[in-house]
Structure formats: structure tokens, C-alpha cells
């Protein structure tokens, strides 16, 4: 996958995380606390600046009560 497509994918996943977090009524700080990371890490996830492992994506999905596949739509 080229750099542009990878950046687009990370941005799309980040946007999906942001939407799911807001739908759940959580702040970045609250989500970070539930995941055991700083709110700045959540900011980086949502902006597509942080690479997410499969394990991390699963943890985020579990905390937000969504399917992992929803992040890829």
C-alpha cells in the first residue's frame, strides 16, 4: 500500500473512532482513561498520526461497544 493510501486509511479509521467516541458521549480524556493512555494518544489516533495495532483497534472497539469493522467503512 502506498503512503497516500495508508494515510487515507489511518485518517478514515481515526474519524471513525472520533465518531464512535462522540456517539458514546465520551471525551478524549475519558476514552484515554478507559484504554490506559493519555488523551494526547487519543488525539493522535483520531487525527491519523498514530499507527494502531490490531490489538489496539480491538481494545478501542470493545470500549466503545462497536465492531472493529465499523472503523473501516
PyMOL Python script that loads the backbone (N, CA, C, O; Angstrom):
from pymol import cmd

cmd.read_pdbstr("""\
ATOM      1  N   UNK A   1       0.858  -1.168   0.000  1.00  0.00           N
ATOM      2  CA  UNK A   1       0.000   0.000   0.000  1.00  0.00           C
ATOM      3  C   UNK A   1       0.909   1.237   0.000  1.00  0.00           C
ATOM      4  O   UNK A   1       1.851   1.326   0.786  1.00  0.00           O
ATOM      5  N   UNK A   2       0.615   2.166  -0.875  1.00  0.00           N
ATOM      6  CA  UNK A   2       1.465   3.358  -0.940  1.00  0.00           C
ATOM      7  C   UNK A   2       1.163   4.307   0.231  1.00  0.00           C
ATOM      8  O   UNK A   2       0.164   4.152   0.933  1.00  0.00           O
ATOM      9  N   UNK A   3       2.046   5.283   0.420  1.00  0.00           N
ATOM     10  CA  UNK A   3       1.936   6.191   1.569  1.00  0.00           C
ATOM     11  C   UNK A   3       0.632   6.966   1.587  1.00  0.00           C
ATOM     12  O   UNK A   3       0.042   7.163   2.650  1.00  0.00           O
ATOM     13  N   UNK A   4       0.176   7.406   0.431  1.00  0.00           N
ATOM     14  CA  UNK A   4      -1.074   8.182   0.346  1.00  0.00           C
ATOM     15  C   UNK A   4      -2.269   7.336   0.786  1.00  0.00           C
ATOM     16  O   UNK A   4      -3.107   7.786   1.567  1.00  0.00           O
ATOM     17  N   UNK A   5      -2.334   6.116   0.277  1.00  0.00           N
ATOM     18  CA  UNK A   5      -3.452   5.240   0.648  1.00  0.00           C
ATOM     19  C   UNK A   5      -3.403   4.883   2.126  1.00  0.00           C
ATOM     20  O   UNK A   5      -4.441   4.791   2.781  1.00  0.00           O
ATOM     21  N   UNK A   6      -2.183   4.678   2.659  1.00  0.00           N
ATOM     22  CA  UNK A   6      -2.048   4.363   4.084  1.00  0.00           C
ATOM     23  C   UNK A   6      -2.494   5.552   4.932  1.00  0.00           C
ATOM     24  O   UNK A   6      -3.197   5.375   5.926  1.00  0.00           O
ATOM     25  N   UNK A   7      -2.090   6.754   4.544  1.00  0.00           N
ATOM     26  CA  UNK A   7      -2.506   7.958   5.275  1.00  0.00           C
ATOM     27  C   UNK A   7      -4.023   8.116   5.229  1.00  0.00           C
ATOM     28  O   UNK A   7      -4.641   8.479   6.230  1.00  0.00           O
ATOM     29  N   UNK A   8      -4.624   7.846   4.072  1.00  0.00           N
ATOM     30  CA  UNK A   8      -6.080   7.939   3.940  1.00  0.00           C
ATOM     31  C   UNK A   8      -6.774   6.926   4.850  1.00  0.00           C
ATOM     32  O   UNK A   8      -7.781   7.242   5.482  1.00  0.00           O
ATOM     33  N   UNK A   9      -6.236   5.714   4.913  1.00  0.00           N
ATOM     34  CA  UNK A   9      -6.818   4.672   5.755  1.00  0.00           C
ATOM     35  C   UNK A   9      -6.724   5.061   7.225  1.00  0.00           C
ATOM     36  O   UNK A   9      -7.698   4.928   7.966  1.00  0.00           O
ATOM     37  N   UNK A  10      -5.557   5.543   7.653  1.00  0.00           N
ATOM     38  CA  UNK A  10      -5.394   5.967   9.046  1.00  0.00           C
ATOM     39  C   UNK A  10      -6.336   7.111   9.384  1.00  0.00           C
ATOM     40  O   UNK A  10      -6.900   7.145  10.478  1.00  0.00           O
ATOM     41  N   UNK A  11      -6.512   8.047   8.462  1.00  0.00           N
ATOM     42  CA  UNK A  11      -7.430   9.164   8.689  1.00  0.00           C
ATOM     43  C   UNK A  11      -8.871   8.677   8.796  1.00  0.00           C
ATOM     44  O   UNK A  11      -9.630   9.162   9.635  1.00  0.00           O
ATOM     45  N   UNK A  12      -9.251   7.720   7.949  1.00  0.00           N
ATOM     46  CA  UNK A  12     -10.611   7.176   7.967  1.00  0.00           C
ATOM     47  C   UNK A  12     -10.870   6.428   9.275  1.00  0.00           C
ATOM     48  O   UNK A  12     -11.936   6.574   9.872  1.00  0.00           O
ATOM     49  N   UNK A  13      -9.909   5.638   9.718  1.00  0.00           N
ATOM     50  CA  UNK A  13     -10.059   4.925  10.988  1.00  0.00           C
ATOM     51  C   UNK A  13     -10.163   5.931  12.131  1.00  0.00           C
ATOM     52  O   UNK A  13     -11.007   5.789  13.016  1.00  0.00           O
ATOM     53  N   UNK A  14      -9.309   6.941  12.106  1.00  0.00           N
ATOM     54  CA  UNK A  14      -9.344   7.970  13.144  1.00  0.00           C
ATOM     55  C   UNK A  14     -10.675   8.680  13.208  1.00  0.00           C
ATOM     56  O   UNK A  14     -11.206   8.914  14.294  1.00  0.00           O
ATOM     57  N   UNK A  15     -11.217   9.023  12.063  1.00  0.00           N
ATOM     58  CA  UNK A  15     -12.524   9.685  12.011  1.00  0.00           C
ATOM     59  C   UNK A  15     -13.612   8.771  12.568  1.00  0.00           C
ATOM     60  O   UNK A  15     -14.518   9.228  13.265  1.00  0.00           O
ATOM     61  N   UNK A  16     -13.520   7.494  12.260  1.00  0.00           N
ATOM     62  CA  UNK A  16     -14.499   6.533  12.769  1.00  0.00           C
ATOM     63  C   UNK A  16     -14.410   6.400  14.279  1.00  0.00           C
ATOM     64  O   UNK A  16     -15.429   6.296  14.961  1.00  0.00           O
ATOM     65  N   UNK A  17     -13.191   6.405  14.797  1.00  0.00           N
ATOM     66  CA  UNK A  17     -13.012   6.352  16.250  1.00  0.00           C
ATOM     67  C   UNK A  17     -13.620   7.594  16.886  1.00  0.00           C
ATOM     68  O   UNK A  17     -14.326   7.492  17.890  1.00  0.00           O
ATOM     69  N   UNK A  18     -13.354   8.763  16.316  1.00  0.00           N
ATOM     70  CA  UNK A  18     -13.903  10.022  16.843  1.00  0.00           C
ATOM     71  C   UNK A  18     -15.434   9.969  16.866  1.00  0.00           C
ATOM     72  O   UNK A  18     -16.058  10.315  17.869  1.00  0.00           O
ATOM     73  N   UNK A  19     -16.026   9.536  15.762  1.00  0.00           N
ATOM     74  CA  UNK A  19     -17.488   9.476  15.688  1.00  0.00           C
ATOM     75  C   UNK A  19     -18.059   8.509  16.715  1.00  0.00           C
ATOM     76  O   UNK A  19     -19.057   8.815  17.368  1.00  0.00           O
ATOM     77  N   UNK A  20     -17.433   7.339  16.864  1.00  0.00           N
ATOM     78  CA  UNK A  20     -17.917   6.354  17.835  1.00  0.00           C
ATOM     79  C   UNK A  20     -17.751   6.868  19.265  1.00  0.00           C
ATOM     80  O   UNK A  20     -18.621   6.654  20.110  1.00  0.00           O
ATOM     81  N   UNK A  21     -16.640   7.540  19.533  1.00  0.00           N
ATOM     82  CA  UNK A  21     -16.403   8.107  20.866  1.00  0.00           C
ATOM     83  C   UNK A  21     -17.461   9.147  21.201  1.00  0.00           C
ATOM     84  O   UNK A  21     -18.027   9.139  22.294  1.00  0.00           O
ATOM     85  N   UNK A  22     -17.722  10.038  20.259  1.00  0.00           N
ATOM     86  CA  UNK A  22     -18.721  11.084  20.490  1.00  0.00           C
ATOM     87  C   UNK A  22     -20.120  10.492  20.642  1.00  0.00           C
ATOM     88  O   UNK A  22     -20.905  10.957  21.468  1.00  0.00           O
ATOM     89  N   UNK A  23     -20.431   9.475  19.853  1.00  0.00           N
ATOM     90  CA  UNK A  23     -21.743   8.826  19.952  1.00  0.00           C
ATOM     91  C   UNK A  23     -21.927   8.182  21.327  1.00  0.00           C
ATOM     92  O   UNK A  23     -23.043   8.086  21.839  1.00  0.00           O
ATOM     93  N   UNK A  24     -20.827   7.749  21.904  1.00  0.00           N
ATOM     94  CA  UNK A  24     -20.853   7.131  23.233  1.00  0.00           C
ATOM     95  C   UNK A  24     -20.859   8.194  24.338  1.00  0.00           C
ATOM     96  O   UNK A  24     -21.049   7.871  25.510  1.00  0.00           O
ATOM     97  N   UNK A  25     -20.652   9.467  23.961  1.00  0.00           N
ATOM     98  CA  UNK A  25     -20.677  10.557  24.919  1.00  0.00           C
ATOM     99  C   UNK A  25     -19.401  10.682  25.743  1.00  0.00           C
ATOM    100  O   UNK A  25     -19.421  11.201  26.859  1.00  0.00           O
ATOM    101  N   UNK A  26     -18.283  10.200  25.182  1.00  0.00           N
ATOM    102  CA  UNK A  26     -17.013  10.251  25.897  1.00  0.00           C
ATOM    103  C   UNK A  26     -16.120  11.360  25.368  1.00  0.00           C
ATOM    104  O   UNK A  26     -16.135  11.671  24.177  1.00  0.00           O
ATOM    105  N   UNK A  27     -15.348  11.948  26.259  1.00  0.00           N
ATOM    106  CA  UNK A  27     -14.311  12.883  25.849  1.00  0.00           C
ATOM    107  C   UNK A  27     -13.067  12.072  25.488  1.00  0.00           C
ATOM    108  O   UNK A  27     -12.994  10.874  25.764  1.00  0.00           O
ATOM    109  N   UNK A  28     -12.103  12.730  24.876  1.00  0.00           N
ATOM    110  CA  UNK A  28     -10.844  12.051  24.590  1.00  0.00           C
ATOM    111  C   UNK A  28     -10.174  11.607  25.884  1.00  0.00           C
ATOM    112  O   UNK A  28      -9.588  10.526  25.947  1.00  0.00           O
ATOM    113  N   UNK A  29     -10.260  12.431  26.900  1.00  0.00           N
ATOM    114  CA  UNK A  29      -9.663  12.092  28.191  1.00  0.00           C
ATOM    115  C   UNK A  29     -10.322  10.851  28.785  1.00  0.00           C
ATOM    116  O   UNK A  29      -9.636   9.962  29.288  1.00  0.00           O
ATOM    117  N   UNK A  30     -11.655  10.789  28.727  1.00  0.00           N
ATOM    118  CA  UNK A  30     -12.374   9.634  29.274  1.00  0.00           C
ATOM    119  C   UNK A  30     -12.030   8.357  28.521  1.00  0.00           C
ATOM    120  O   UNK A  30     -11.829   7.307  29.133  1.00  0.00           O
ATOM    121  N   UNK A  31     -11.961   8.442  27.199  1.00  0.00           N
ATOM    122  CA  UNK A  31     -11.593   7.263  26.419  1.00  0.00           C
ATOM    123  C   UNK A  31     -10.163   6.850  26.753  1.00  0.00           C
ATOM    124  O   UNK A  31      -9.874   5.663  26.906  1.00  0.00           O
ATOM    125  N   UNK A  32      -9.280   7.821  26.865  1.00  0.00           N
ATOM    126  CA  UNK A  32      -7.903   7.522  27.230  1.00  0.00           C
ATOM    127  C   UNK A  32      -7.805   6.811  28.570  1.00  0.00           C
ATOM    128  O   UNK A  32      -7.040   5.858  28.716  1.00  0.00           O
ATOM    129  N   UNK A  33      -8.571   7.266  29.541  1.00  0.00           N
ATOM    130  CA  UNK A  33      -8.570   6.621  30.856  1.00  0.00           C
ATOM    131  C   UNK A  33      -9.028   5.170  30.757  1.00  0.00           C
ATOM    132  O   UNK A  33      -8.447   4.287  31.389  1.00  0.00           O
ATOM    133  N   UNK A  34     -10.059   4.929  29.973  1.00  0.00           N
ATOM    134  CA  UNK A  34     -10.569   3.567  29.808  1.00  0.00           C
ATOM    135  C   UNK A  34      -9.562   2.659  29.102  1.00  0.00           C
ATOM    136  O   UNK A  34      -9.529   1.451  29.338  1.00  0.00           O
ATOM    137  N   UNK A  35      -8.737   3.258  28.228  1.00  0.00           N
ATOM    138  CA  UNK A  35      -7.738   2.471  27.491  1.00  0.00           C
ATOM    139  C   UNK A  35      -6.374   2.461  28.174  1.00  0.00           C
ATOM    140  O   UNK A  35      -5.485   1.705  27.784  1.00  0.00           O
ATOM    141  N   UNK A  36      -6.211   3.304  29.197  1.00  0.00           N
ATOM    142  CA  UNK A  36      -4.940   3.375  29.894  1.00  0.00           C
ATOM    143  C   UNK A  36      -3.878   4.164  29.144  1.00  0.00           C
ATOM    144  O   UNK A  36      -2.683   3.894  29.266  1.00  0.00           O
ATOM    145  N   UNK A  37      -4.333   5.154  28.357  1.00  0.00           N
ATOM    146  CA  UNK A  37      -3.403   6.011  27.617  1.00  0.00           C
ATOM    147  C   UNK A  37      -3.784   7.468  27.838  1.00  0.00           C
ATOM    148  O   UNK A  37      -4.896   7.776  28.268  1.00  0.00           O
ATOM    149  N   UNK A  38      -2.847   8.357  27.538  1.00  0.00           N
ATOM    150  CA  UNK A  38      -3.107   9.792  27.684  1.00  0.00           C
ATOM    151  C   UNK A  38      -4.083  10.269  26.615  1.00  0.00           C
ATOM    152  O   UNK A  38      -4.194   9.661  25.551  1.00  0.00           O
ATOM    153  N   UNK A  39      -4.788  11.357  26.901  1.00  0.00           N
ATOM    154  CA  UNK A  39      -5.717  11.902  25.917  1.00  0.00           C
ATOM    155  C   UNK A  39      -4.987  12.360  24.661  1.00  0.00           C
ATOM    156  O   UNK A  39      -5.585  12.400  23.586  1.00  0.00           O
ATOM    157  N   UNK A  40      -3.709  12.706  24.774  1.00  0.00           N
ATOM    158  CA  UNK A  40      -2.937  13.083  23.580  1.00  0.00           C
ATOM    159  C   UNK A  40      -2.777  11.906  22.626  1.00  0.00           C
ATOM    160  O   UNK A  40      -2.687  12.097  21.413  1.00  0.00           O
ATOM    161  N   UNK A  41      -2.742  10.690  23.166  1.00  0.00           N
ATOM    162  CA  UNK A  41      -2.675   9.499  22.319  1.00  0.00           C
ATOM    163  C   UNK A  41      -3.982   9.352  21.546  1.00  0.00           C
ATOM    164  O   UNK A  41      -3.969   9.025  20.359  1.00  0.00           O
ATOM    165  N   UNK A  42      -5.103   9.589  22.209  1.00  0.00           N
ATOM    166  CA  UNK A  42      -6.404   9.527  21.542  1.00  0.00           C
ATOM    167  C   UNK A  42      -6.469  10.580  20.441  1.00  0.00           C
ATOM    168  O   UNK A  42      -6.977  10.310  19.352  1.00  0.00           O
ATOM    169  N   UNK A  43      -5.955  11.780  20.719  1.00  0.00           N
ATOM    170  CA  UNK A  43      -5.893  12.822  19.698  1.00  0.00           C
ATOM    171  C   UNK A  43      -5.123  12.323  18.478  1.00  0.00           C
ATOM    172  O   UNK A  43      -5.542  12.532  17.339  1.00  0.00           O
ATOM    173  N   UNK A  44      -3.998  11.664  18.728  1.00  0.00           N
ATOM    174  CA  UNK A  44      -3.191  11.138  17.623  1.00  0.00           C
ATOM    175  C   UNK A  44      -3.897  10.008  16.882  1.00  0.00           C
ATOM    176  O   UNK A  44      -3.782   9.913  15.660  1.00  0.00           O
ATOM    177  N   UNK A  45      -4.624   9.149  17.596  1.00  0.00           N
ATOM    178  CA  UNK A  45      -5.413   8.107  16.928  1.00  0.00           C
ATOM    179  C   UNK A  45      -6.425   8.757  15.992  1.00  0.00           C
ATOM    180  O   UNK A  45      -6.533   8.395  14.820  1.00  0.00           O
ATOM    181  N   UNK A  46      -7.160   9.718  16.531  1.00  0.00           N
ATOM    182  CA  UNK A  46      -8.259  10.326  15.785  1.00  0.00           C
ATOM    183  C   UNK A  46      -7.780  11.175  14.610  1.00  0.00           C
ATOM    184  O   UNK A  46      -8.501  11.335  13.625  1.00  0.00           O
ATOM    185  N   UNK A  47      -6.585  11.712  14.708  1.00  0.00           N
ATOM    186  CA  UNK A  47      -6.056  12.533  13.610  1.00  0.00           C
ATOM    187  C   UNK A  47      -5.294  11.702  12.586  1.00  0.00           C
ATOM    188  O   UNK A  47      -4.853  12.227  11.564  1.00  0.00           O
ATOM    189  N   UNK A  48      -5.136  10.410  12.854  1.00  0.00           N
ATOM    190  CA  UNK A  48      -4.418   9.543  11.925  1.00  0.00           C
ATOM    191  C   UNK A  48      -2.912   9.654  12.030  1.00  0.00           C
ATOM    192  O   UNK A  48      -2.196   9.181  11.148  1.00  0.00           O
ATOM    193  N   UNK A  49      -2.419  10.269  13.093  1.00  0.00           N
ATOM    194  CA  UNK A  49      -0.973  10.445  13.269  1.00  0.00           C
ATOM    195  C   UNK A  49      -0.322   9.267  13.979  1.00  0.00           C
ATOM    196  O   UNK A  49       0.897   9.104  13.924  1.00  0.00           O
ATOM    197  N   UNK A  50      -1.120   8.453  14.639  1.00  0.00           N
ATOM    198  CA  UNK A  50      -0.599   7.330  15.418  1.00  0.00           C
ATOM    199  C   UNK A  50      -0.958   6.024  14.715  1.00  0.00           C
ATOM    200  O   UNK A  50      -2.117   5.803  14.364  1.00  0.00           O
ATOM    201  N   UNK A  51       0.027   5.167  14.513  1.00  0.00           N
ATOM    202  CA  UNK A  51      -0.260   3.845  13.973  1.00  0.00           C
ATOM    203  C   UNK A  51      -0.948   3.022  15.047  1.00  0.00           C
ATOM    204  O   UNK A  51      -0.537   3.023  16.207  1.00  0.00           O
ATOM    205  N   UNK A  52      -1.985   2.330  14.655  1.00  0.00           N
ATOM    206  CA  UNK A  52      -2.743   1.494  15.580  1.00  0.00           C
ATOM    207  C   UNK A  52      -2.480   0.026  15.263  1.00  0.00           C
ATOM    208  O   UNK A  52      -2.544  -0.383  14.104  1.00  0.00           O
ATOM    209  N   UNK A  53      -2.188  -0.757  16.277  1.00  0.00           N
ATOM    210  CA  UNK A  53      -2.056  -2.190  16.081  1.00  0.00           C
ATOM    211  C   UNK A  53      -3.455  -2.808  16.032  1.00  0.00           C
ATOM    212  O   UNK A  53      -4.440  -2.170  16.402  1.00  0.00           O
ATOM    213  N   UNK A  54      -3.525  -4.027  15.582  1.00  0.00           N
ATOM    214  CA  UNK A  54      -4.808  -4.741  15.564  1.00  0.00           C
ATOM    215  C   UNK A  54      -5.333  -4.874  16.988  1.00  0.00           C
ATOM    216  O   UNK A  54      -6.531  -4.723  17.227  1.00  0.00           O
ATOM    217  N   UNK A  55      -4.446  -5.155  17.924  1.00  0.00           N
ATOM    218  CA  UNK A  55      -4.866  -5.272  19.322  1.00  0.00           C
ATOM    219  C   UNK A  55      -5.459  -3.967  19.843  1.00  0.00           C
ATOM    220  O   UNK A  55      -6.474  -3.976  20.540  1.00  0.00           O
ATOM    221  N   UNK A  56      -4.825  -2.851  19.504  1.00  0.00           N
ATOM    222  CA  UNK A  56      -5.324  -1.553  19.952  1.00  0.00           C
ATOM    223  C   UNK A  56      -6.674  -1.245  19.333  1.00  0.00           C
ATOM    224  O   UNK A  56      -7.578  -0.764  20.017  1.00  0.00           O
ATOM    225  N   UNK A  57      -6.819  -1.515  18.049  1.00  0.00           N
ATOM    226  CA  UNK A  57      -8.108  -1.286  17.386  1.00  0.00           C
ATOM    227  C   UNK A  57      -9.194  -2.111  18.070  1.00  0.00           C
ATOM    228  O   UNK A  57     -10.308  -1.626  18.270  1.00  0.00           O
ATOM    229  N   UNK A  58      -8.882  -3.345  18.426  1.00  0.00           N
ATOM    230  CA  UNK A  58      -9.862  -4.198  19.103  1.00  0.00           C
ATOM    231  C   UNK A  58     -10.217  -3.630  20.472  1.00  0.00           C
ATOM    232  O   UNK A  58     -11.390  -3.625  20.845  1.00  0.00           O
ATOM    233  N   UNK A  59      -9.233  -3.151  21.229  1.00  0.00           N
ATOM    234  CA  UNK A  59      -9.493  -2.570  22.546  1.00  0.00           C
ATOM    235  C   UNK A  59     -10.378  -1.333  22.433  1.00  0.00           C
ATOM    236  O   UNK A  59     -11.312  -1.156  23.216  1.00  0.00           O
ATOM    237  N   UNK A  60     -10.081  -0.478  21.453  1.00  0.00           N
ATOM    238  CA  UNK A  60     -10.891   0.726  21.249  1.00  0.00           C
ATOM    239  C   UNK A  60     -12.329   0.326  20.910  1.00  0.00           C
ATOM    240  O   UNK A  60     -13.281   0.887  21.455  1.00  0.00           O
ATOM    241  N   UNK A  61     -12.476  -0.632  20.021  1.00  0.00           N
ATOM    242  CA  UNK A  61     -13.812  -1.096  19.635  1.00  0.00           C
ATOM    243  C   UNK A  61     -14.567  -1.649  20.841  1.00  0.00           C
ATOM    244  O   UNK A  61     -15.751  -1.368  21.021  1.00  0.00           O
ATOM    245  N   UNK A  62     -13.873  -2.439  21.667  1.00  0.00           N
ATOM    246  CA  UNK A  62     -14.513  -3.013  22.855  1.00  0.00           C
ATOM    247  C   UNK A  62     -14.993  -1.924  23.811  1.00  0.00           C
ATOM    248  O   UNK A  62     -16.120  -1.978  24.303  1.00  0.00           O
ATOM    249  N   UNK A  63     -14.138  -0.939  24.073  1.00  0.00           N
ATOM    250  CA  UNK A  63     -14.502   0.142  24.988  1.00  0.00           C
ATOM    251  C   UNK A  63     -15.676   0.952  24.439  1.00  0.00           C
ATOM    252  O   UNK A  63     -16.553   1.378  25.191  1.00  0.00           O
ATOM    253  N   UNK A  64     -15.683   1.159  23.125  1.00  0.00           N
ATOM    254  CA  UNK A  64     -16.746   1.958  22.512  1.00  0.00           C
ATOM    255  C   UNK A  64     -17.996   1.147  22.173  1.00  0.00           C
ATOM    256  O   UNK A  64     -19.017   1.709  21.776  1.00  0.00           O
ATOM    257  N   UNK A  65     -17.913  -0.168  22.331  1.00  0.00           N
ATOM    258  CA  UNK A  65     -19.073  -1.019  22.080  1.00  0.00           C
ATOM    259  C   UNK A  65     -19.455  -1.115  20.616  1.00  0.00           C
ATOM    260  O   UNK A  65     -20.634  -1.186  20.270  1.00  0.00           O
ATOM    261  N   UNK A  66     -18.429  -1.114  19.750  1.00  0.00           N
ATOM    262  CA  UNK A  66     -18.674  -1.231  18.308  1.00  0.00           C
ATOM    263  C   UNK A  66     -17.865  -2.383  17.741  1.00  0.00           C
ATOM    264  O   UNK A  66     -16.946  -2.886  18.385  1.00  0.00           O
ATOM    265  N   UNK A  67     -18.210  -2.791  16.544  1.00  0.00           N
ATOM    266  CA  UNK A  67     -17.455  -3.810  15.843  1.00  0.00           C
ATOM    267  C   UNK A  67     -16.211  -3.181  15.217  1.00  0.00           C
ATOM    268  O   UNK A  67     -16.253  -2.035  14.769  1.00  0.00           O
ATOM    269  N   UNK A  68     -15.117  -3.918  15.184  1.00  0.00           N
ATOM    270  CA  UNK A  68     -13.887  -3.427  14.549  1.00  0.00           C
ATOM    271  C   UNK A  68     -14.158  -3.017  13.110  1.00  0.00           C
ATOM    272  O   UNK A  68     -13.614  -2.022  12.631  1.00  0.00           O
ATOM    273  N   UNK A  69     -14.980  -3.762  12.436  1.00  0.00           N
ATOM    274  CA  UNK A  69     -15.262  -3.475  11.013  1.00  0.00           C
ATOM    275  C   UNK A  69     -15.860  -2.097  10.805  1.00  0.00           C
ATOM    276  O   UNK A  69     -15.751  -1.535   9.715  1.00  0.00           O
ATOM    277  N   UNK A  70     -16.499  -1.536  11.846  1.00  0.00           N
ATOM    278  CA  UNK A  70     -17.102  -0.201  11.692  1.00  0.00           C
ATOM    279  C   UNK A  70     -16.043   0.872  11.486  1.00  0.00           C
ATOM    280  O   UNK A  70     -16.348   1.940  10.955  1.00  0.00           O
ATOM    281  N   UNK A  71     -14.823   0.615  11.889  1.00  0.00           N
ATOM    282  CA  UNK A  71     -13.751   1.581  11.699  1.00  0.00           C
ATOM    283  C   UNK A  71     -13.233   1.632  10.265  1.00  0.00           C
ATOM    284  O   UNK A  71     -12.507   2.556   9.900  1.00  0.00           O
ATOM    285  N   UNK A  72     -13.599   0.658   9.462  1.00  0.00           N
ATOM    286  CA  UNK A  72     -13.081   0.555   8.105  1.00  0.00           C
ATOM    287  C   UNK A  72     -14.107   0.910   7.039  1.00  0.00           C
ATOM    288  O   UNK A  72     -13.888   0.643   5.857  1.00  0.00           O
ATOM    289  N   UNK A  73     -15.213   1.502   7.436  1.00  0.00           N
ATOM    290  CA  UNK A  73     -16.260   1.851   6.485  1.00  0.00           C
ATOM    291  C   UNK A  73     -16.110   3.270   5.999  1.00  0.00           C
ATOM    292  O   UNK A  73     -16.913   3.733   5.188  1.00  0.00           O
TER     293      UNK A  73
END
""", "prot")
cmd.dss("prot")
cmd.show_as("cartoon", "prot")
cmd.util.cbc("prot")
cmd.orient("prot")
